[in-house]
Amino acid sequence: MTIVNAVNVCFQLMNLRYLRLTLAVFICLICTHQGSSTVVPIGSCVLIYSELCPRSEIQFFLFTRNNPNNSELVYFSDVFDNVTSSSFNSSLPNKIIIHGYNADMNLDILQNIKTAYLQKGDYNVWFVNWPDLCRGPCYPVCVYNLDQVGKCVAQMIARLRKVVGNTEPDVHLIGFSLGAHVAAYTSKYLRPYKLPRITGLDPAMPLFSSRDRDHRLDIQDAKFVDVIHTSAFVQGQFARSGHVDFYMNGGIEQPGCWNSSNMFDCNHRRAAKYFAETINSAEGFWGWPCTGIFQYLLDMCPMKQPIKLMGEMCEESSRGFYIVPTKASTPFAKGPLKIPDKSKINSASKANAASSRENAITKSSAQDKKNKPVKTNLTRTGKAKKLDTTDTPKKTSSTSSSTENEIRSTSSQETTSSSEASTTSNEITTEQTETTTVTDSLVTETETESTDSVFEIDETEINFSEPDSKIEKNDSKTQQRDTTATEKTKDRFILIISIVYSIDYRYN
């Protein structure tokens, strides 16, 4: 190894933020004494700096329906004999699965994805196997190795395109944890060609939250990038990384993982489990839109339309941020969300309110008729006469007609005079005075009755509003419970933030 190459490695390592300068210097010193080797062992860690592809540290295994359980190791050299002699079918879609940190292709949750695809139909299911370059506890070195892994995957795809010939192959990269960022490096080395689709399964967060687009998964890496978040703020990214981001149960914690011996690992692995289930799920994982993860944590994202399907069958036109609820155990899918239409709810509530008010007014008028007190009226002779409001409709109508006749007598003196002349022609002046007195008393009684009826309707409306007051009390209790739940969420959020800072501090 030349001094120039050693210096280049040093500068690249020091460009990785959060790495201690002492670690970079230590690696540089080792590199200058390794002769012509392209692999640098650092304890149990392995660092590669050569741009050589293909290489033995990065392997590609093929599964098809012809060999669902027995993998085929395929070498993508300049000669394509190994590819054409394998079970590879150029007419089938290609699913390329990339594992993450401290794992390999035999990880059970990734094998379940392969099995689900081969149960669904005919596919070329590829595994990118690079376990020696992502061993634990060598996380910073693994992050550095991503560039080389991405370059070799890009070479593999470029040669697949040559094997296929005139038609573009259907390529879908599925990366778990660090594997999601390998897909980003792959895209960088394939430009100007753009991958059809990349699915990120809880992309890793440590050492990536502040990196530029070329060194982490982003929407520019494929025509369609969909991302599933299950352990945001801890092992997975909390920021949006794709055209559409699905935050499962809020994206931070998953139901059923609290009882796990390793809660954080359980949350992280759920992303691959959910995606594997989406391949053949009849119910499907559906989510509703939200403006962001912080709005969700503050309980500001109620369920609403439009809902979107998450996973393998996700529409490539989907855009935005979605909250997806799941069950606590397999099968995790809950099916389409039942979200009522707000316009229908508002129209129905208005109709119910109107009908309730009409019923209240009808009841109040009926009670008014039954409970009216006995009132008195003056006759033309000046004597008091009792009026019972509970009489039959005939009596009520006769009383009202007599009242109308008396009122009419006040408005037209000629009519009153003629009617009075037929009775007593000698007392016209006196009876006109009495008629005026009677009219005043009738007007006073009419105003009193109208005031009483209005007052009674108001009482009825007050009584009618009593159930609403009870509902308001119940709503206040519900709000108190919601406030308590929100406070718990905030406390949990603060705890998670403190954990994140402690994790980042380890690499500062």
C-alpha positions in Angstrom: 0.0 0.0 0.0 1.4 3.4 -1.0 1.7 6.4 1.3 -0.7 8.3 -1.1 -3.4 5.7 -0.6 -2.9 5.7 3.1 -3.3 9.5 3.2 -6.5 9.3 1.2 -7.9 6.7 3.6 -7.0 9.1 6.5 -8.8 12.0 5.0 -11.9 9.9 4.1 -12.1 8.6 7.6 -11.7 12.1 9.2 -14.6 13.3 7.0 -16.9 10.9 8.8 -18.4 13.1 11.5 -18.5 11.8 15.1 -15.4 9.7 14.7 -12.6 10.5 17.1 -9.5 11.9 15.5 -7.4 9.3 17.4 -9.3 6.5 15.6 -8.5 8.0 12.2 -4.8 8.5 13.1 -4.6 4.9 14.4 -6.0 3.5 11.2 -3.7 5.6 9.1 -0.7 4.2 11.0 -1.9 0.6 10.4 -2.5 1.3 6.7 1.1 2.5 6.1 2.4 -0.9 7.3 0.1 -3.2 5.4 2.1 -3.5 2.2 -0.1 -4.0 -0.8 -3.1 -5.4 1.0 -6.5 -3.9 0.2 -8.1 -5.0 3.5 -7.1 -3.6 6.9 -7.9 -5.7 10.0 -8.4 -3.6 13.1 -9.0 -6.2 15.9 -12.1 -8.0 14.8 -13.0 -5.2 12.4 -12.3 -5.2 8.7 -11.8 -2.0 6.7 -11.5 -2.0 2.9 -10.2 0.9 0.9 -9.7 -0.6 -2.6 -12.2 0.1 -5.4 -11.9 -3.4 -6.7 -15.1 -5.2 -7.7 -16.1 -8.0 -7.6 -14.4 -9.2 -4.4 -14.8 -12.1 -2.0 -16.0 -10.0 0.9 -19.1 -9.1 -1.0 -21.1 -12.0 -2.5 -24.4 -12.4 -4.3 -26.7 -15.3 -3.8 -29.8 -16.2 -6.0 -33.1 -17.8 -5.0 -35.9 -18.7 -7.4 -38.8 -21.0 -7.4 -36.5 -23.7 -8.9 -34.2 -23.4 -5.8 -36.3 -21.8 -3.0 -34.1 -23.3 -0.2 -30.8 -23.8 -1.9 -29.0 -20.6 -2.8 -26.7 -20.2 -5.8 -23.5 -18.1 -5.5 -23.3 -16.0 -8.6 -20.0 -14.2 -9.7 -20.5 -11.0 -11.7 -17.2 -11.0 -13.6 -16.5 -9.7 -17.1 -17.6 -13.1 -18.4 -21.3 -13.7 -17.9 -21.1 -17.5 -18.0 -21.8 -17.9 -14.3 -24.9 -15.7 -14.6 -26.4 -17.4 -17.6 -25.7 -20.9 -16.3 -27.6 -20.1 -13.0 -31.3 -20.1 -12.3 -31.5 -16.5 -13.3 -34.4 -15.6 -15.5 -34.1 -12.3 -17.3 -37.8 -12.0 -17.8 -38.6 -12.0 -14.1 -38.5 -9.1 -11.6 -35.4 -8.8 -9.5 -35.7 -8.3 -5.7 -32.3 -7.5 -4.2 -32.2 -7.8 -0.4 -29.3 -6.1 1.6 -28.8 -6.9 5.3 -27.5 -4.5 7.9 -25.1 -4.1 10.8 -23.8 -7.2 12.6 -25.8 -9.7 10.5 -25.7 -11.7 7.3 -28.1 -13.0 4.6 -29.4 -15.8 6.9 -31.1 -13.3 9.2 -34.5 -14.9 9.8 -36.6 -11.7 9.1 -34.9 -11.3 5.7 -35.3 -14.9 4.8 -39.0 -14.5 5.5 -39.1 -11.8 2.8 -37.5 -14.2 0.3 -40.0 -16.9 1.2 -43.0 -14.6 0.9 -41.9 -13.5 -2.6 -41.4 -17.0 -3.8 -44.9 -17.9 -2.4 -46.4 -15.0 -4.2 -44.9 -15.7 -7.7 -41.9 -16.0 -9.9 -39.0 -13.7 -8.9 -35.2 -13.5 -9.0 -34.6 -13.0 -5.3 -31.0 -11.8 -4.7 -29.1 -11.5 -1.4 -26.1 -9.2 -1.0 -23.9 -10.9 1.7 -21.2 -8.8 3.3 -20.9 -10.0 7.0 -17.2 -9.5 7.3 -17.5 -5.8 6.6 -20.2 -5.1 9.1 -19.2 -7.0 12.2 -20.0 -5.8 15.7 -18.8 -3.8 17.5 -17.2 -2.1 14.5 -20.1 0.3 13.6 -17.9 3.3 12.5 -15.8 1.0 10.3 -19.0 -0.6 8.8 -20.3 2.9 7.9 -17.0 3.6 6.1 -17.3 0.3 4.2 -20.8 1.1 2.8 -19.3 3.0 -0.1 -17.4 0.0 -1.4 -20.4 -2.4 -0.9 -22.6 0.0 -2.8 -20.1 0.2 -5.7 -20.0 -3.6 -6.0 -23.8 -3.8 -6.0 -23.9 -1.2 -8.7 -21.6 -3.2 -10.8 -23.8 -6.3 -10.3 -26.9 -4.4 -11.5 -25.0 -2.9 -14.5 -24.0 -6.4 -15.6 -27.5 -7.7 -15.1 -28.7 -5.0 -17.5 -26.2 -6.2 -20.1 -27.4 -9.8 -19.6 -31.0 -8.8 -20.1 -30.2 -6.9 -23.3 -32.6 -4.4 -24.9 -35.2 -4.3 -22.1 -34.5 -2.7 -18.7 -34.6 -5.2 -15.9 -37.2 -4.7 -13.1 -35.0 -4.0 -10.1 -36.2 -3.4 -6.6 -33.6 -2.9 -3.8 -34.8 -3.7 -0.2 -32.3 -2.5 2.4 -32.6 -3.2 6.2 -30.9 -0.8 8.6 -27.4 -0.1 7.2 -28.5 -2.0 4.0 -30.9 0.9 3.2 -27.9 3.3 2.9 -26.0 0.7 0.8 -28.8 1.2 -1.7 -28.1 4.9 -1.6 -24.4 4.4 -2.5 -25.5 1.9 -5.2 -27.6 4.6 -6.8 -24.7 7.1 -6.7 -22.5 4.7 -8.8 -25.3 3.9 -11.3 -25.9 7.5 -12.4 -27.3 8.7 -14.8 -29.3 5.4 -14.7 -32.0 5.6 -12.0 -33.2 2.6 -10.1 -36.9 1.9 -10.4 -37.5 1.4 -6.7 -35.8 1.3 -3.3 -37.5 0.2 -0.1 -35.8 1.3 3.2 -36.6 -0.9 6.2 -35.9 1.4 9.2 -32.8 3.0 7.8 -30.0 3.3 10.4 -29.7 6.7 12.2 -26.3 6.8 14.0 -23.7 8.7 11.9 -26.3 9.4 9.2 -28.6 12.1 10.7 -26.4 15.0 9.5 -24.8 13.4 6.4 -25.4 14.7 2.9 -27.7 13.1 0.3 -25.0 11.1 -1.4 -24.2 9.2 1.8 -27.6 8.3 3.0 -31.0 7.2 1.6 -32.9 9.9 -0.1 -35.6 10.5 -2.7 -33.0 11.2 -5.4 -31.8 7.5 -5.2 -34.6 6.0 -7.2 -37.8 6.8 -9.1 -39.7 5.7 -6.1 -38.4 5.4 -2.5 -40.7 4.1 0.2 -39.5 3.9 3.8 -40.8 2.1 6.9 -39.9 3.5 10.3 -40.2 1.4 13.4 -37.5 2.6 15.9 -37.0 6.3 15.2 -34.6 8.3 17.4 -32.9 5.1 18.6 -31.6 2.8 15.8 -33.7 4.1 12.9 -33.9 7.5 11.2 -36.6 9.9 12.6 -36.5 12.2 9.5 -38.2 11.5 6.3 -36.1 9.6 3.8 -38.4 8.8 0.9 -41.1 9.9 -1.4 -43.5 8.3 1.1 -42.6 7.5 4.7 -44.7 5.1 6.9 -44.3 5.5 10.6 -45.6 2.3 12.1 -47.6 3.0 15.3 -45.9 6.4 15.3 -42.5 5.1 14.3 -40.8 4.9 17.7 -42.1 1.9 19.6 -44.1 -1.2 18.4 -46.9 -2.9 20.3 -45.7 -6.2 21.8 -42.1 -5.2 22.1 -42.3 -3.9 25.7 -42.3 -7.5 26.9 -39.2 -8.3 24.8 -35.8 -8.9 26.4 -34.3 -6.5 23.9 -37.0 -3.8 23.2 -34.9 -1.6 20.9 -33.9 -4.6 18.7 -37.5 -5.8 18.6 -38.7 -2.4 17.4 -35.9 -2.2 14.8 -36.6 -5.7 13.4 -40.3 -5.1 13.1 -39.8 -3.1 9.9 -38.7 -6.3 8.1 -41.5 -8.4 9.6 -44.1 -5.9 8.6 -42.8 -5.7 5.0 -42.6 -9.5 4.7 -46.3 -9.7 5.7 -47.4 -7.1 3.2 -46.3 -9.3 0.3 -49.2 -11.7 0.7 -51.5 -10.0 3.1 -55.1 -9.9 2.2 -55.9 -7.2 4.8 -53.0 -4.9 4.2 -51.4 -2.2 6.3 -53.1 1.2 5.9 -52.1 4.6 7.2 -53.6 8.1 7.5 -51.7 11.3 6.6 -49.9 13.4 9.2 -47.7 16.5 9.0 -44.8 15.1 10.9 -43.6 12.9 13.8 -43.5 15.7 16.3 -47.1 16.6 15.5 -48.1 13.0 16.1 -46.2 12.9 19.4 -48.2 16.0 20.5 -51.5 14.2 19.5 -52.1 16.6 16.6 -52.7 14.0 13.9 -56.3 12.6 14.1 -57.3 9.9 11.7 -58.4 11.3 8.4 -58.6 10.6 4.7 -57.0 9.7 2.3 -55.5 6.5 3.6 -52.6 4.8 1.8 -51.4 1.1 1.5 -48.0 0.4 2.9 -45.5 -2.3 1.8 -45.0 -4.3 -1.4 -48.2 -3.1 -3.0 -47.7 0.5 -2.2 -48.8 2.8 -5.0 -45.8 4.6 -6.5 -47.8 7.8 -6.7 -47.9 7.9 -2.9 -46.3 10.9 -1.3 -46.0 12.2 2.3 -46.0 11.1 5.9 -48.4 8.4 7.1 -49.2 6.8 10.5 -49.9 3.1 10.2 -51.4 1.2 13.1 -50.7 -2.6 13.6 -51.6 -5.4 15.9 -49.3 -6.5 18.7 -48.7 -10.0 17.3 -48.7 -11.7 13.9 -50.6 -11.3 11.7 -49.9 -7.6 12.3 -52.1 -6.1 9.5 -55.4 -4.4 10.7 -56.9 -3.9 7.2 -58.4 -0.7 5.8 -59.1 2.0 8.4 -62.7 2.9 9.1 -62.6 6.7 9.0 -66.0 8.3 8.7 -66.5 11.2 6.2 -66.5 14.5 8.0 -69.0 16.1 5.6 -71.5 13.3 6.2 -71.0 13.6 10.0 -71.6 17.4 9.9 -74.7 17.1 7.8 -76.1 14.3 10.1 -75.3 16.3 13.2 -77.0 19.4 11.9 -80.1 17.4 10.9 -80.2 15.7 14.4 -79.8 19.1 16.1 -82.6 20.6 14.0 -85.0 17.7 14.7 -84.1 17.7 18.4 -84.9 21.4 18.5 -88.2 20.9 16.7 -89.1 18.1 19.1 -88.2 20.3 22.0 -90.4 23.2 20.8 -93.3 20.7 20.1 -93.0 19.3 23.7 -92.8 22.8 25.2 -96.0 23.9 23.4 -97.8 20.8 24.5 -96.7 21.4 28.1 -97.7 25.0 27.8 -101.3 24.0 26.8 -101.6 21.6 29.7 -100.1 23.8 32.4 -101.6 27.2 31.5 -103.1 28.9 34.6 -106.7 30.0 34.8 -107.0 33.6 33.7 -109.8 36.2 34.0 -111.2 38.6 31.5 -113.5 41.5 31.8 -116.9 41.3 30.1 -118.6 44.2 28.5 -120.5 44.8 31.6 -117.3 45.2 33.6 -117.6 41.8 35.5 -114.7 39.3 35.7 -115.1 36.1 33.7 -112.8 33.0 34.1 -111.0 31.7 31.0 -109.8 28.1 31.3 -107.0 27.4 28.9 -107.5 23.6 29.3 -110.9 23.7 27.5 -111.6 21.7 24.5 -110.5 23.1 21.1 -114.0 24.2 20.4 -114.1 26.4 23.6 -110.7 27.8 22.9 -111.8 28.7 19.4 -115.0 30.4 20.6 -113.0 32.4 23.2 -110.5 33.5 20.7 -113.3 34.5 18.3 -115.0 36.6 21.0 -111.6 38.2 21.7 -111.1 39.1 18.1 -114.6 40.6 17.9 -113.9 42.8 20.9 -110.5 43.9 19.4 -112.3 44.7 16.1 -114.8 46.7 18.1 -112.0 49.0 19.2 -110.6 49.5 15.7 -113.8 50.6 14.2 -116.1 52.8 16.2 -118.8 52.6 13.5 -119.0 48.8 13.8 -119.0 49.0 17.6 -121.6 51.7 17.6 -123.9 49.8 15.3 -123.6 46.6 17.4 -124.2 48.5 20.5 -127.1 50.4 19.0 -128.9 47.1 18.5 -128.5 46.4 22.2 -128.9 49.7 23.9 -129.1 52.9 21.8 -129.1 55.2 24.8 -125.6 54.2 26.2 -123.4 54.6 23.1 -120.9 57.0 24.7 -120.6 55.0 28.0 -120.2 51.6 26.2 -117.5 53.1 23.9 -115.5 54.0 27.0 -116.1 50.6 28.5 -115.0 49.0 25.2 -111.7 51.0 25.3 -111.1 49.7 28.8 -111.8 46.2 27.8 -109.5 46.5 24.8 -106.6 47.7 27.0 -107.1 44.8 29.3 -107.1 42.4 26.4 -103.9 43.8 25.0 -102.2 43.6 28.4 -103.3 40.0 28.8 -102.1 39.1 25.3 -98.6 40.6 26.0 -98.6 38.7 29.3 -99.5 35.4 27.6 -96.8 35.9 24.9 -94.2 36.7 27.6 -95.2 33.6 29.6 -95.0 31.3 26.5 -91.6 32.6 25.6 -90.4 32.2 29.1 -91.7 28.6 29.1 -90.0 27.8 25.8 -86.7 29.1 27.2 -87.1 26.8 30.2 -87.7 23.9 27.9 -84.6 24.8 25.9 -82.6 24.9 29.1 -83.9 21.5 30.1 -83.1 20.3 26.6 -79.5 21.4 26.9 -78.9 19.4 30.1 -77.8 16.2 28.2 -75.3 18.4 26.3 -73.9 19.6 29.7 -73.4 16.0 30.7 -71.7 15.3 27.4 -69.4 18.3 28.0 -68.5 16.8 31.4 -67.7 13.5 29.8 -65.7 15.3 27.2 -63.7 17.1 29.9 -62.9 13.8 31.5 -61.8 12.4 28.1 -59.6 15.5 27.6 -58.1 15.0 31.0 -57.2 11.4 30.0 -55.9 12.5 26.7 -53.8 15.2 28.4 -52.4 12.5 30.8 -51.6 10.3 27.8 -49.9 13.2 26.0 -47.8 13.9 29.1 -46.7 10.3 29.2 -45.8 10.5 25.5 -43.8 13.6 26.1 -41.9 12.0 29.0 -41.2 9.0 26.9 -40.0 11.3 24.1 -37.7 13.1 26.4 -36.3 9.7 27.6 -35.7 8.6 24.0 -34.0 11.9 23.2 -31.6 11.5 26.1 -30.8 8.0 24.9 -30.0 9.3 21.4 -27.7 11.9 22.8 -25.9 9.3 24.8 -25.5 7.1 21.8 -24.1 10.0 19.7 -21.8 10.9 22.5 -20.1 7.6 22.3 -18.9 8.5 18.8 -17.9 12.1 19.5 
